[in-house]
Amino acid sequence: MIHKKLKALPKKLRDDLKNQPRMFGTCIFYDLHKDQCGIHSVRPEVCRAFGYHKDLVCFRKPELATKETLTFKETHIGYLSIDFTWKHF
């Protein structure tokens, strides 16, 4: 789904997202300029849960993290920025 989303993005948007400077561990699809996810509609399960579970607290709104520890339905295959980089897409 991520591959399809990236192919559907206009080249300029894709290149702008791809060429942003990244700190170690920052998701490769996080748009630092717009302060939003660049693949929001197809983001992984962990991203959908971020900020709402006690083990995935967002520093901006910690009060939203009221749910217990997350049990994933998707199989973990790696991290977007460490195990998967733009060369994989």
VENFEN-V496862 format. One line per field, one symbol per residue. ss: DSSP state (h for helix, s for strand, l for the rest). psi: psi as a letter, one per 40 degrees, with the letter a starting at -180 (. if undefined). burial: b if it has 16 or more other C-alpha atoms within 10 Angstrom, else e. A space follows every 10 residues. Layout:
# VENFEN-V496862
ss = ???
psi = ???
burial = ???
This chain:
# VENFEN-V496862
ss = lhhhhhhhll hhhhhhhhll llllllllls sllllssllh hhllhhhhhl llslllllll lhhhllslll llllllllls lllslhhhl
psi = dddddddeii ddddddddei ihihehheeh hddefihefd eeiiddddeh eeidefhhdd gdeegeiahh hidihheahg dddhadde.
burial = eeeeebeeee eeebeebbee eeeeeebbbb bbeeeebbbe eeeeeeeebb bbbbebbeee eeeebeeeee eeeeeeeeeb beeeeeeee
